[in-house]
Amino acid sequence: MAGKEVKWGIFVTGGIIVLFAIFLLFGEFKFFSRGYHIFVRFNFTNGLEKNAPVRLAGVNIGNVEDVRMVYDQKGNLHILVKLWIDEKISLRENARFYINTLGLLGEKYVEISPGTVDQPVIPENSTIVGIDPMSTEELFVKGNEIAGNLGQIMRQLSRLVSPQSVDVFMNSLKSITQAMETADAVLRENRVSIRETTSSLKTAAESLPRITAHLEQMSKELDTGLSGKGEKIDTIITNLEDFSRSLEELSDLVNQLNADVQAGEGNIGRLVKDEKLYENVSEAAEEMKLLLEDIKENPKKYFKFSVF
């Protein structure tokens, strides 16, 4: 009889130990842990239940002790979730509270993103506003919207890479190449003419002072020798003086133009003096021509589109 009682005692004791372990692991009894409570307010919890785990950066730090509905002062309905957090964990005020899912359709749990140490610690029994999860229906709606947008993008890409679009692109490249070749030819032709014109202007500028001085001397001699010969002579002298002043102004203008050209200033000066500008234009025209020929020979090199 005593042996039978011992067996029953061992059985009952083992059962109590098992129940204690179950409550310890899965229940609200935290005999060996100390912690504090935080309340998180949601508008939608997507099936979050009591005793669900609470994780910080993926590590368990507590559990959900209660989930209940409450109304605010304006009569709006909210879901208030009571969290038990291990006392060794300090949460900052800029921490964020989410409701996540283990797997696509698995258990719901509360995920906390860590805050930064420069923010104050959340006091015990504080109420924090959480970030509402997206419902399954919303996920399907968003998926349909994304699929529709993807289909529209694919149709636009199909029109973009149509033979007509490729022809338009090739024609545009051809027009650009022709324009560059024309500009290069104009520069080549005008470069020689500009240099010849500059040389002629320089020679004329050197001759104008002598011509002006000679005309001034003639004007003085006529004024001395023909004074008193009448209004006709006076008119001739006046015209000669005006012509002399015009020649002086023309001489100054030619000298300034020649100086600008020699200094590389202005459009003409840059074309004459800036060898790099001239070479860049020529190289650009040649590269555009080579690009057009390469696209014609290897179109697949430049037009590669894939749906998936």
Backbone as CSV, one residue per row, in Angstrom:
resi,resn,N_x,N_y,N_z,CA_x,CA_y,CA_z,C_x,C_y,C_z
1,MET,0.827,-1.201,0.000,0.000,0.000,0.000,0.866,1.257,0.000
2,ALA,1.942,1.208,0.788,2.850,2.352,0.864,3.502,2.609,-0.489
3,GLY,3.870,1.536,-1.200,4.484,1.706,-2.514,3.545,2.366,-3.499
4,LYS,2.254,2.000,-3.399,1.272,2.593,-4.304,1.114,4.080,-4.029
5,GLU,1.129,4.452,-2.749,1.008,5.865,-2.400,2.223,6.661,-2.877
6,VAL,3.385,6.015,-2.790,4.601,6.689,-3.271,4.514,6.962,-4.768
7,LYS,4.018,5.973,-5.501,3.878,6.160,-6.949,2.927,7.304,-7.268
8,TRP,1.774,7.333,-6.542,0.834,8.425,-6.769,1.459,9.776,-6.396
9,GLY,2.223,9.787,-5.357,2.871,11.040,-4.957,3.842,11.538,-6.016
10,ILE,4.629,10.577,-6.555,5.574,10.959,-7.615,4.833,11.463,-8.844
11,PHE,3.719,10.808,-9.194,2.939,11.203,-10.365,2.362,12.611,-10.196
12,VAL,1.778,12.859,-9.010,1.189,14.186,-8.759,2.265,15.259,-8.754
13,THR,3.394,14.947,-8.113,4.486,15.932,-8.074,4.997,16.250,-9.478
14,GLY,5.149,15.197,-10.299,5.588,15.421,-11.679,4.603,16.267,-12.456
15,GLY,3.295,16.010,-12.248,2.284,16.811,-12.934,2.336,18.263,-12.546
16,ILE,2.543,18.499,-11.245,2.637,19.890,-10.781,3.844,20.592,-11.402
17,ILE,4.958,19.853,-11.456,6.169,20.441,-12.054,5.943,20.774,-13.526
18,VAL,5.277,19.873,-14.244,4.997,20.123,-15.664,4.095,21.340,-15.832
19,LEU,3.021,21.411,-15.023,2.122,22.560,-15.100,2.849,23.858,-14.763
20,PHE,3.710,23.791,-13.754,4.474,24.973,-13.378,5.369,25.435,-14.538
21,ALA,5.987,24.464,-15.200,6.857,24.796,-16.336,6.061,25.414,-17.480
22,ILE,4.850,24.863,-17.710,4.012,25.407,-18.785,3.618,26.844,-18.479
23,PHE,3.180,27.093,-17.243,2.808,28.454,-16.871,4.011,29.390,-16.937
24,LEU,5.157,28.868,-16.563,6.358,29.695,-16.552,6.783,30.091,-17.956
25,LEU,6.653,29.148,-18.880,7.110,29.400,-20.245,6.076,30.133,-21.084
26,PHE,4.809,29.788,-20.922,3.790,30.316,-21.822,2.754,31.202,-21.131
27,GLY,2.784,31.281,-19.820,1.769,32.045,-19.112,2.253,33.398,-18.680
28,GLU,1.504,33.982,-17.728,1.795,35.316,-17.242,2.619,35.288,-15.961
29,PHE,2.962,34.107,-15.475,3.685,34.010,-14.218,5.177,34.174,-14.474
30,LYS,5.745,35.267,-13.965,7.158,35.561,-14.188,7.845,35.601,-12.822
31,PHE,8.049,34.414,-12.267,8.567,34.324,-10.917,10.020,34.769,-10.830
32,PHE,10.769,34.566,-11.907,12.192,34.844,-11.853,12.573,36.064,-12.689
33,SER,11.610,36.806,-13.148,11.893,37.981,-13.969,11.128,39.178,-13.420
34,ARG,11.745,40.319,-13.539,11.105,41.564,-13.145,11.031,42.466,-14.374
35,GLY,9.976,43.233,-14.447,9.814,44.095,-15.603,8.858,45.234,-15.325
36,TYR,8.445,45.903,-16.387,7.532,47.039,-16.264,6.547,46.990,-17.426
37,HIS,5.527,47.826,-17.366,4.462,47.806,-18.366,4.471,49.086,-19.208
38,ILE,4.142,48.899,-20.477,3.941,50.004,-21.419,2.662,49.718,-22.187
39,PHE,1.875,50.755,-22.416,0.645,50.619,-23.185,0.862,51.215,-24.584
40,VAL,0.427,50.468,-25.582,0.557,50.918,-26.974,-0.836,50.973,-27.586
41,ARG,-1.148,52.110,-28.197,-2.476,52.297,-28.779,-2.418,52.099,-30.293
42,PHE,-3.291,51.229,-30.787,-3.415,50.969,-32.218,-4.853,51.244,-32.650
43,ASN,-5.031,51.443,-33.936,-6.375,51.498,-34.519,-6.782,50.155,-35.105
44,PHE,-5.781,49.311,-35.373,-6.035,47.996,-35.966,-4.892,47.082,-35.551
45,THR,-5.228,45.912,-34.994,-4.189,45.000,-34.497,-4.030,43.745,-35.343
46,ASN,-4.892,43.532,-36.319,-4.762,42.432,-37.277,-4.666,41.060,-36.594
47,GLY,-5.451,40.854,-35.518,-5.485,39.540,-34.875,-4.449,39.318,-33.804
48,LEU,-3.818,40.384,-33.302,-2.850,40.234,-32.212,-3.572,39.715,-30.961
49,GLU,-2.990,38.712,-30.308,-3.643,38.087,-29.162,-2.797,38.216,-27.906
50,LYS,-3.456,37.942,-26.801,-2.795,37.942,-25.506,-1.689,36.880,-25.470
51,ASN,-0.601,37.181,-24.749,0.581,36.317,-24.603,1.448,36.255,-25.862
52,ALA,1.137,37.088,-26.848,1.999,37.144,-28.035,3.357,37.719,-27.629
53,PRO,4.431,37.300,-28.284,5.765,37.794,-27.912,5.973,39.258,-28.286
54,VAL,6.859,39.893,-27.551,7.314,41.253,-27.851,8.802,41.172,-28.149
55,ARG,9.203,41.743,-29.285,10.596,41.628,-29.712,11.198,43.005,-29.940
56,LEU,12.462,43.114,-29.597,13.241,44.320,-29.860,14.366,43.950,-30.806
57,ALA,14.295,44.467,-32.025,15.294,44.131,-33.047,15.395,42.625,-33.238
58,GLY,14.247,41.915,-33.140,14.209,40.483,-33.382,14.465,39.612,-32.174
59,VAL,14.712,40.206,-30.985,15.006,39.436,-29.770,13.831,39.583,-28.804
60,ASN,13.387,38.446,-28.222,12.274,38.480,-27.274,12.665,39.248,-26.015
61,ILE,11.832,40.233,-25.656,12.092,41.025,-24.443,10.857,41.098,-23.552
62,GLY,9.775,40.440,-23.943,8.563,40.494,-23.143,7.409,39.828,-23.855
63,ASN,6.186,40.159,-23.407,5.014,39.580,-24.043,3.817,40.520,-23.894
64,VAL,2.754,40.195,-24.626,1.514,40.969,-24.578,0.674,40.441,-23.420
65,GLU,0.359,41.318,-22.470,-0.437,40.892,-21.315,-1.931,41.106,-21.521
66,ASP,-2.301,42.079,-22.347,-3.724,42.346,-22.502,-3.965,43.084,-23.815
67,VAL,-5.114,42.793,-24.429,-5.562,43.486,-25.644,-7.029,43.838,-25.431
68,ARG,-7.334,45.129,-25.408,-8.725,45.515,-25.173,-9.066,46.778,-25.950
69,MET,-10.371,46.967,-26.150,-10.863,48.132,-26.880,-11.145,49.270,-25.908
70,VAL,-10.784,50.489,-26.314,-11.033,51.679,-25.495,-11.525,52.801,-26.409
71,TYR,-12.136,53.808,-25.805,-12.618,54.981,-26.537,-11.907,56.220,-25.994
72,ASP,-11.532,57.095,-26.911,-10.903,58.337,-26.464,-11.970,59.372,-26.115
73,GLN,-11.546,60.588,-25.793,-12.472,61.631,-25.366,-13.431,62.054,-26.476
74,LYS,-13.044,61.839,-27.736,-13.912,62.190,-28.855,-14.813,61.040,-29.276
75,GLY,-14.734,59.932,-28.574,-15.572,58.788,-28.898,-15.014,57.876,-29.966
76,ASN,-13.741,58.058,-30.349,-13.119,57.205,-31.360,-12.617,55.911,-30.725
77,LEU,-12.829,54.808,-31.427,-12.439,53.491,-30.921,-10.964,53.213,-31.204
78,HIS,-10.252,52.701,-30.210,-8.851,52.310,-30.351,-8.643,50.954,-29.675
79,ILE,-7.533,50.328,-29.997,-7.141,49.068,-29.363,-5.935,49.362,-28.479
80,LEU,-6.077,49.107,-27.190,-4.989,49.362,-26.249,-4.317,48.032,-25.898
81,VAL,-3.029,47.955,-26.191,-2.252,46.735,-25.964,-1.314,46.969,-24.783
82,LYS,-1.417,46.099,-23.787,-0.565,46.194,-22.604,0.634,45.265,-22.769
83,LEU,1.825,45.838,-22.695,3.053,45.073,-22.892,3.808,44.941,-21.573
84,TRP,4.341,43.741,-21.328,5.282,43.537,-20.235,6.680,43.492,-20.834
85,ILE,7.573,44.368,-20.330,8.930,44.493,-20.861,9.923,44.148,-19.759
86,ASP,10.930,43.361,-20.091,11.976,43.005,-19.140,12.651,44.272,-18.617
87,GLU,12.918,44.288,-17.303,13.457,45.499,-16.685,14.858,45.852,-17.190
88,LYS,15.552,44.899,-17.763,16.900,45.182,-18.284,16.854,45.969,-19.586
89,ILE,15.674,46.094,-20.171,15.524,46.778,-21.457,14.990,48.187,-21.223
90,SER,15.714,49.174,-21.726,15.267,50.571,-21.661,14.867,51.021,-23.064
91,LEU,13.632,51.424,-23.198,13.124,51.879,-24.493,13.132,53.404,-24.545
92,ARG,13.561,53.943,-25.679,13.645,55.393,-25.855,12.361,55.943,-26.477
93,GLU,12.166,57.245,-26.315,10.924,57.856,-26.778,10.768,57.834,-28.294
94,ASN,11.868,57.711,-29.030,11.742,57.640,-30.487,11.714,56.201,-31.000
95,ALA,11.523,55.232,-30.085,11.320,53.844,-30.525,9.954,53.728,-31.199
96,ARG,9.831,52.790,-32.134,8.577,52.603,-32.868,8.035,51.199,-32.601
97,PHE,6.706,51.116,-32.504,6.028,49.861,-32.172,5.181,49.412,-33.362
98,TYR,5.436,48.202,-33.843,4.735,47.635,-34.985,4.056,46.327,-34.568
99,ILE,3.141,45.875,-35.407,2.587,44.523,-35.292,3.023,43.757,-36.525
100,ASN,3.855,42.745,-36.325,4.385,41.952,-37.425,3.832,40.533,-37.378
101,THR,4.182,39.764,-38.392,3.704,38.386,-38.509,4.888,37.455,-38.701
102,LEU,4.894,36.330,-37.973,5.913,35.295,-38.184,5.530,34.501,-39.424
103,GLY,6.175,34.805,-40.534,5.773,34.197,-41.794,4.637,34.985,-42.420
104,LEU,4.149,34.485,-43.552,3.098,35.200,-44.267,1.778,35.179,-43.518
105,LEU,1.405,34.035,-42.950,0.131,33.903,-42.234,0.349,33.333,-40.837
106,GLY,1.494,33.626,-40.222,1.818,33.039,-38.930,1.327,33.861,-37.757
107,GLU,1.953,33.633,-36.605,1.563,34.286,-35.356,1.900,35.770,-35.392
108,LYS,0.997,36.563,-34.842,1.224,38.003,-34.739,2.032,38.297,-33.480
109,TYR,2.895,39.296,-33.557,3.686,39.704,-32.400,3.986,41.195,-32.513
110,VAL,4.451,41.789,-31.423,4.797,43.211,-31.398,6.301,43.348,-31.610
111,GLU,6.662,44.105,-32.613,8.069,44.377,-32.920,8.372,45.822,-32.545
112,ILE,9.496,46.021,-31.856,9.912,47.363,-31.443,11.231,47.687,-32.128
113,SER,11.264,48.803,-32.822,12.527,49.256,-33.418,13.278,50.084,-32.381
114,PRO,14.574,49.861,-32.214,15.323,50.571,-31.168,15.326,52.078,-31.404
115,GLY,15.246,52.810,-30.329,15.424,54.254,-30.415,16.899,54.607,-30.320
116,THR,17.180,55.870,-30.125,18.562,56.336,-30.008,18.820,56.800,-28.580
117,VAL,20.076,56.661,-28.147,20.423,56.927,-26.748,20.322,58.407,-26.392
118,ASP,20.230,59.279,-27.396,20.124,60.704,-27.094,18.705,61.110,-26.692
119,GLN,17.757,60.156,-26.759,16.374,60.432,-26.383,16.095,59.916,-24.970
120,PRO,15.124,60.525,-24.274,14.792,60.073,-22.914,14.197,58.667,-22.914
121,VAL,14.286,57.997,-21.753,13.715,56.659,-21.583,12.205,56.773,-21.382
122,ILE,11.449,55.848,-21.984,9.995,55.839,-21.821,9.659,55.435,-20.382
123,PRO,8.906,56.254,-19.653,8.557,55.900,-18.262,7.606,54.701,-18.208
124,GLU,7.573,54.047,-17.077,6.669,52.916,-16.875,5.220,53.376,-16.952
125,ASN,4.372,52.513,-17.522,2.932,52.756,-17.681,2.612,53.902,-18.647
126,SER,3.577,54.273,-19.476,3.311,55.294,-20.496,2.469,54.704,-21.618
127,THR,1.737,55.581,-22.298,0.939,55.163,-23.454,1.587,55.704,-24.720
128,ILE,1.926,54.805,-25.630,2.611,55.147,-26.877,1.673,54.856,-28.042
129,VAL,1.736,55.688,-29.071,0.949,55.455,-30.283,1.746,54.540,-31.207
130,GLY,1.176,53.377,-31.511,1.847,52.424,-32.390,1.534,52.670,-33.857
131,ILE,2.214,51.936,-34.712,2.019,52.024,-36.162,1.130,50.865,-36.590
132,ASP,-0.022,51.194,-37.165,-1.004,50.169,-37.521,-0.487,49.268,-38.632
133,PRO,-0.738,47.966,-38.522,-0.338,47.053,-39.608,-1.305,47.160,-40.775
134,MET,-0.880,46.658,-41.917,-1.739,46.631,-43.094,-2.506,45.308,-43.110
135,SER,-3.801,45.399,-43.326,-4.623,44.188,-43.336,-4.355,43.365,-44.591
136,THR,-4.779,42.088,-44.534,-4.597,41.204,-45.693,-5.341,41.734,-46.905
137,GLU,-6.543,42.291,-46.677,-7.315,42.837,-47.795,-6.575,43.999,-48.445
138,GLU,-5.969,44.867,-47.619,-5.213,45.991,-48.169,-4.004,45.502,-48.953
139,LEU,-3.372,44.416,-48.469,-2.235,43.861,-49.202,-2.651,43.387,-50.586
140,PHE,-3.808,42.713,-50.665,-4.281,42.245,-51.965,-4.621,43.420,-52.879
141,VAL,-5.244,44.475,-52.304,-5.582,45.654,-53.112,-4.313,46.309,-53.640
142,LYS,-3.315,46.474,-52.753,-2.051,47.060,-53.193,-1.379,46.196,-54.251
143,GLY,-1.472,44.864,-54.070,-0.888,43.963,-55.068,-1.551,44.119,-56.421
144,ASN,-2.879,44.262,-56.422,-3.582,44.463,-57.692,-3.189,45.790,-58.333
145,GLU,-3.043,46.839,-57.510,-2.631,48.132,-58.055,-1.236,48.047,-58.666
146,ILE,-0.333,47.365,-57.962,1.031,47.228,-58.484,1.030,46.437,-59.789
147,ALA,0.226,45.366,-59.833,0.152,44.568,-61.062,-0.388,45.404,-62.216
148,GLY,-1.420,46.236,-61.933,-1.958,47.096,-62.983,-0.946,48.112,-63.465
149,ASN,-0.211,48.722,-62.522,0.819,49.692,-62.909,1.928,49.024,-63.707
150,LEU,2.292,47.793,-63.309,3.331,47.075,-64.041,2.888,46.781,-65.470
151,GLY,1.618,46.392,-65.626,1.110,46.141,-66.976,1.137,47.395,-67.826
152,GLN,0.784,48.535,-67.231,0.815,49.792,-67.973,2.236,50.152,-68.376
153,ILE,3.185,49.943,-67.456,4.587,50.231,-67.773,5.074,49.342,-68.912
154,MET,4.693,48.064,-68.900,5.127,47.151,-69.944,4.541,47.551,-71.297
155,ARG,3.285,48.027,-71.287,2.697,48.484,-72.557,3.429,49.712,-73.074
156,GLN,3.789,50.624,-72.174,4.536,51.802,-72.596,5.908,51.423,-73.128
157,LEU,6.562,50.461,-72.466,7.860,49.999,-72.962,7.721,49.339,-74.324
158,SER,6.621,48.613,-74.522,6.396,47.961,-75.808,6.269,48.992,-76.920
159,ARG,5.543,50.089,-76.615,5.431,51.146,-77.626,6.761,51.847,-77.828
160,LEU,7.527,51.957,-76.732,8.799,52.664,-76.821,9.788,51.941,-77.719
161,VAL,9.810,50.615,-77.660,10.785,49.853,-78.439,10.181,49.320,-79.736
162,SER,9.070,49.882,-80.183,8.479,49.457,-81.441,9.389,49.863,-82.596
163,PRO,9.253,49.218,-83.755,10.095,49.582,-84.905,9.972,51.047,-85.279
164,GLN,8.753,51.614,-85.131,8.582,53.023,-85.465,9.426,53.907,-84.546
165,SER,9.465,53.568,-83.240,10.256,54.362,-82.304,11.741,54.256,-82.615
166,VAL,12.194,53.059,-82.979,13.601,52.883,-83.340,13.943,53.706,-84.577
167,ASP,13.029,53.721,-85.566,13.269,54.515,-86.771,13.357,55.997,-86.443
168,VAL,12.465,56.467,-85.557,12.491,57.879,-85.174,13.808,58.213,-84.483
169,PHE,14.255,57.304,-83.605,15.515,57.530,-82.904,16.694,57.558,-83.878
170,MET,16.703,56.639,-84.822,17.785,56.592,-85.803,17.786,57.840,-86.675
171,ASN,16.594,58.305,-87.067,16.507,59.520,-87.881,17.005,60.732,-87.102
172,SER,16.682,60.773,-85.799,17.152,61.882,-84.978,18.672,61.871,-84.883
173,LEU,19.248,60.677,-84.695,20.706,60.582,-84.650,21.334,61.004,-85.977
174,LYS,20.675,60.605,-87.062,21.201,60.969,-88.374,21.170,62.473,-88.570
175,SER,20.074,63.127,-88.131,19.963,64.577,-88.269,21.024,65.287,-87.433
176,ILE,21.246,64.771,-86.212,22.263,65.379,-85.354,23.644,65.234,-85.976
177,THR,23.919,64.056,-86.541,25.219,63.831,-87.177,25.417,64.759,-88.367
178,GLN,24.376,64.903,-89.187,24.472,65.804,-90.332,24.710,67.242,-89.886
179,ALA,24.022,67.651,-88.819,24.208,69.014,-88.324,25.634,69.226,-87.824
180,MET,26.196,68.220,-87.156,27.566,68.331,-86.670,28.559,68.372,-87.825
181,GLU,28.309,67.574,-88.860,29.195,67.591,-90.021,29.129,68.942,-90.730
182,THR,27.916,69.504,-90.826,27.768,70.815,-91.463,28.508,71.888,-90.669
183,ALA,28.355,71.852,-89.343,29.051,72.825,-88.506,30.559,72.685,-88.645
184,ASP,31.042,71.445,-88.742,32.474,71.214,-88.899,32.969,71.775,-90.232
185,ALA,32.174,71.547,-91.294,32.569,72.060,-92.607,32.599,73.584,-92.625
186,VAL,31.583,74.199,-91.994,31.543,75.666,-91.948,32.748,76.210,-91.194
187,LEU,33.097,75.559,-90.100,34.263,76.004,-89.339,35.545,75.873,-90.154
188,ARG,35.663,74.747,-90.884,36.871,74.556,-91.695,36.991,75.648,-92.762
189,GLU,35.866,75.952,-93.447,35.897,76.967,-94.502,36.150,78.363,-93.929
190,ASN,35.421,78.708,-92.895,35.525,80.057,-92.352,36.823,80.282,-91.598
191,ARG,37.429,79.201,-91.136,38.682,79.369,-90.395,39.747,80.003,-91.280
192,VAL,39.856,79.538,-92.516,40.835,80.119,-93.449,40.457,81.551,-93.782
193,SER,39.154,81.777,-94.054,38.700,83.126,-94.407,38.916,84.101,-93.262
194,ILE,38.660,83.662,-92.056,38.838,84.542,-90.899,40.302,84.917,-90.733
195,ARG,41.181,83.938,-90.929,42.607,84.243,-90.812,43.045,85.233,-91.897
196,GLU,42.555,85.046,-93.136,42.903,85.978,-94.214,42.348,87.369,-93.925
197,THR,41.101,87.421,-93.428,40.498,88.714,-93.115,41.267,89.410,-92.002
198,THR,41.695,88.646,-91.016,42.470,89.220,-89.911,43.780,89.806,-90.416
199,SER,44.434,89.089,-91.324,45.696,89.583,-91.889,45.477,90.876,-92.674
200,SER,44.385,90.915,-93.470,44.085,92.121,-94.249,43.757,93.295,-93.336
201,LEU,42.981,93.029,-92.277,42.645,94.098,-91.341,43.892,94.646,-90.664
202,LYS,44.820,93.744,-90.347,46.055,94.192,-89.707,46.853,95.104,-90.637
203,THR,46.943,94.712,-91.926,47.670,95.535,-92.902,46.995,96.891,-93.071
204,ALA,45.646,96.861,-93.163,44.909,98.117,-93.321,45.077,99.007,-92.107
205,ALA,45.091,98.407,-90.938,45.256,99.191,-89.714,46.615,99.865,-89.678
206,GLU,47.642,99.167,-90.189,48.977,99.768,-90.209,49.062,100.912,-91.220
207,SER,48.277,100.859,-92.304,48.337,101.886,-93.352,47.484,103.100,-93.028
208,LEU,46.424,102.931,-92.288,45.497,104.031,-92.036,46.140,105.233,-91.353
209,PRO,47.011,105.066,-90.356,47.626,106.266,-89.753,48.399,107.114,-90.758
210,ARG,49.124,106.455,-91.670,49.887,107.218,-92.666,48.946,107.972,-93.598
211,ILE,47.872,107.300,-94.024,46.909,107.964,-94.911,46.262,109.147,-94.205
212,THR,45.917,108.958,-92.948,45.284,110.038,-92.191,46.215,111.228,-92.039
213,ALA,47.487,110.961,-91.723,48.461,112.053,-91.575,48.649,112.797,-92.893
214,HIS,48.710,112.045,-93.993,48.883,112.674,-95.302,47.690,113.565,-95.644
215,LEU,46.499,113.096,-95.363,45.301,113.891,-95.651,45.235,115.137,-94.779
216,GLU,45.678,115.012,-93.527,45.702,116.193,-92.669,46.680,117.239,-93.203
217,GLN,47.836,116.774,-93.697,48.818,117.699,-94.268,48.255,118.389,-95.495
218,MET,47.584,117.599,-96.352,46.979,118.188,-97.551,45.914,119.211,-97.166
219,SER,45.177,118.931,-96.148,44.125,119.850,-95.723,44.713,121.165,-95.252
220,LYS,45.833,121.061,-94.492,46.471,122.291,-94.014,47.025,123.118,-95.172
221,GLU,47.667,122.423,-96.147,48.224,123.145,-97.292,47.130,123.820,-98.101
222,LEU,46.036,123.111,-98.314,44.924,123.718,-99.056,44.336,124.895,-98.291
223,ASP,44.285,124.762,-96.987,43.736,125.850,-96.177,44.611,127.085,-96.248
224,THR,45.960,126.856,-96.311,46.894,127.985,-96.370,46.940,128.605,-97.762
225,GLY,47.041,127.751,-98.778,47.235,128.260,-100.131,45.967,128.716,-100.811
226,LEU,44.837,128.203,-100.406,43.604,128.517,-101.120,42.612,129.295,-100.274
227,SER,43.085,129.805,-99.135,42.167,130.589,-98.315,41.753,131.845,-99.049
228,GLY,40.525,132.208,-98.946,40.018,133.374,-99.638,39.591,133.108,-101.045
229,LYS,39.630,131.840,-101.489,39.238,131.514,-102.855,37.739,131.315,-102.985
230,GLY,37.082,131.463,-101.904,35.631,131.361,-102.043,35.046,130.219,-101.230
231,GLU,33.713,130.223,-101.220,32.992,129.223,-100.437,33.222,127.811,-100.947
232,LYS,33.486,127.635,-102.218,33.687,126.304,-102.783,34.908,125.635,-102.191
233,ILE,36.000,126.422,-102.080,37.219,125.867,-101.501,36.991,125.517,-100.031
234,ASP,36.267,126.381,-99.302,35.990,126.112,-97.885,35.208,124.811,-97.710
235,THR,34.256,124.579,-98.630,33.470,123.344,-98.559,34.347,122.117,-98.766
236,ILE,35.273,122.197,-99.725,36.181,121.077,-99.991,37.043,120.787,-98.769
237,ILE,37.557,121.850,-98.152,38.417,121.674,-96.979,37.641,121.036,-95.832
238,THR,36.407,121.512,-95.635,35.574,120.944,-94.560,35.316,119.459,-94.785
239,ASN,35.015,119.101,-96.042,34.775,117.691,-96.370,36.019,116.842,-96.129
240,LEU,37.178,117.412,-96.476,38.416,116.670,-96.258,38.672,116.451,-94.769
241,GLU,38.366,117.478,-93.966,38.560,117.326,-92.525,37.617,116.261,-91.956
242,ASP,36.359,116.262,-92.410,35.410,115.240,-91.956,35.868,113.849,-92.366
243,PHE,36.371,113.749,-93.609,36.851,112.459,-94.089,38.047,111.981,-93.271
244,SER,38.907,112.931,-92.881,40.079,112.580,-92.078,39.657,112.039,-90.719
245,ARG,38.657,112.702,-90.090,38.183,112.215,-88.795,37.543,110.827,-88.921
246,SER,36.815,110.594,-90.006,36.202,109.281,-90.225,37.257,108.202,-90.367
247,LEU,38.347,108.550,-91.071,39.428,107.575,-91.226,40.078,107.261,-89.880
248,GLU,40.204,108.274,-89.023,40.776,108.031,-87.702,39.888,107.084,-86.886
249,GLU,38.561,107.317,-86.929,37.637,106.440,-86.212,37.693,105.018,-86.760
250,LEU,37.765,104.897,-88.089,37.871,103.574,-88.696,39.160,102.893,-88.284
251,SER,40.234,103.661,-88.183,41.517,103.097,-87.763,41.429,102.549,-86.343
252,ASP,40.788,103.322,-85.440,40.633,102.849,-84.056,39.807,101.567,-84.001
253,LEU,38.708,101.520,-84.800,37.850,100.340,-84.808,38.591,99.108,-85.310
254,VAL,39.364,99.272,-86.375,40.123,98.150,-86.935,41.176,97.679,-85.945
255,ASN,41.848,98.634,-85.281,42.854,98.253,-84.286,42.237,97.467,-83.133
256,GLN,41.051,97.902,-82.672,40.378,97.189,-81.584,39.976,95.782,-82.010
257,LEU,39.409,95.657,-83.244,39.012,94.349,-83.751,40.209,93.427,-83.868
258,ASN,41.310,93.957,-84.364,42.513,93.142,-84.510,43.045,92.711,-83.143
259,ALA,42.976,93.617,-82.161,43.434,93.260,-80.814,42.579,92.159,-80.210
260,ASP,41.243,92.233,-80.398,40.352,91.193,-79.870,40.646,89.842,-80.503
261,VAL,40.881,89.852,-81.809,41.167,88.588,-82.503,42.467,87.990,-81.999
262,GLN,43.498,88.847,-81.852,44.786,88.340,-81.396,44.720,87.832,-79.949
263,ALA,43.843,88.457,-79.142,43.701,88.037,-77.741,42.769,86.860,-77.574
264,GLY,42.089,86.436,-78.648,41.168,85.305,-78.553,39.840,85.675,-77.937
265,GLU,39.441,86.960,-77.985,38.176,87.398,-77.413,37.108,87.456,-78.490
266,GLY,35.835,87.283,-78.061,34.737,87.287,-79.021,34.651,85.968,-79.765
267,ASN,33.555,85.790,-80.506,33.345,84.537,-81.243,34.430,84.311,-82.288
268,ILE,34.762,85.378,-83.050,35.787,85.228,-84.102,37.134,84.920,-83.469
269,GLY,37.459,85.637,-82.381,38.730,85.390,-81.725,38.859,83.977,-81.209
270,ARG,37.774,83.451,-80.608,37.832,82.082,-80.087,38.000,81.064,-81.206
271,LEU,37.311,81.299,-82.331,37.443,80.359,-83.449,38.861,80.361,-84.012
272,VAL,39.483,81.539,-84.006,40.826,81.636,-84.597,41.889,81.126,-83.625
273,LYS,41.742,81.491,-82.342,42.800,81.216,-81.378,42.623,79.911,-80.602
274,ASP,41.374,79.515,-80.353,41.124,78.342,-79.496,41.174,77.065,-80.325
275,GLU,42.356,76.469,-80.398,42.514,75.226,-81.157,41.712,74.092,-80.528
276,LYS,41.600,74.085,-79.197,40.870,73.008,-78.508,39.394,73.036,-78.861
277,LEU,38.802,74.257,-78.930,37.390,74.375,-79.309,37.163,73.830,-80.703
278,TYR,38.048,74.188,-81.612,37.916,73.707,-82.983,38.051,72.187,-83.045
279,GLU,39.039,71.643,-82.311,39.230,70.187,-82.316,38.057,69.463,-81.666
280,ASN,37.475,70.041,-80.577,36.329,69.409,-79.907,35.131,69.307,-80.830
281,VAL,34.867,70.372,-81.582,33.731,70.338,-82.514,33.958,69.285,-83.587
282,SER,35.180,69.218,-84.103,35.479,68.224,-85.134,35.364,66.808,-84.578
283,GLU,35.901,66.586,-83.363,35.817,65.254,-82.763,34.382,64.860,-82.466
284,ALA,33.557,65.820,-81.997,32.148,65.514,-81.705,31.416,65.077,-82.960
285,ALA,31.673,65.754,-84.068,31.028,65.376,-85.324,31.460,63.978,-85.756
286,GLU,32.752,63.677,-85.598,33.245,62.364,-86.005,32.672,61.264,-85.107
287,GLU,32.587,61.529,-83.777,32.047,60.527,-82.858,30.574,60.266,-83.097
288,MET,29.794,61.300,-83.390,28.378,61.112,-83.692,28.202,60.271,-84.954
289,LYS,29.080,60.487,-85.929,29.011,59.716,-87.162,29.314,58.241,-86.886
290,LEU,30.358,57.974,-86.065,30.701,56.589,-85.727,29.593,55.932,-84.911
291,LEU,28.968,56.697,-83.971,27.878,56.146,-83.159,26.708,55.728,-84.030
292,LEU,26.338,56.556,-84.990,25.230,56.230,-85.878,25.536,54.974,-86.685
293,GLU,26.766,54.865,-87.192,27.127,53.679,-87.965,27.101,52.425,-87.088
294,ASP,27.559,52.542,-85.805,27.567,51.389,-84.908,26.156,50.948,-84.559
295,ILE,25.244,51.904,-84.350,23.848,51.552,-84.036,23.202,50.848,-85.223
296,LYS,23.502,51.314,-86.439,22.951,50.662,-87.628,23.456,49.225,-87.754
297,GLU,24.747,49.003,-87.425,25.319,47.669,-87.583,24.976,46.748,-86.405
298,ASN,24.891,47.306,-85.186,24.622,46.479,-84.002,23.482,47.084,-83.184
299,PRO,22.247,47.031,-83.663,21.129,47.642,-82.918,20.872,46.963,-81.585
300,LYS,21.132,45.634,-81.473,20.856,44.932,-80.211,21.802,45.369,-79.098
301,LYS,22.894,45.974,-79.464,23.850,46.455,-78.477,23.282,47.615,-77.679
302,TYR,22.357,48.379,-78.283,21.815,49.568,-77.636,20.371,49.406,-77.214
303,PHE,19.660,48.379,-77.677,18.249,48.186,-77.343,18.074,46.787,-76.763
304,LYS,18.167,46.701,-75.422,17.973,45.433,-74.722,16.886,45.623,-73.683
305,PHE,15.748,44.974,-73.853,14.629,45.103,-72.924,14.202,43.712,-72.471
306,SER,13.917,43.632,-71.175,13.483,42.352,-70.610,12.298,42.581,-69.699
307,VAL,11.295,41.718,-69.782,10.095,41.865,-68.961,10.346,41.352,-67.561
308,PHE,11.029,40.207,-67.424,11.317,39.645,-66.103,12.829,39.528,-65.946
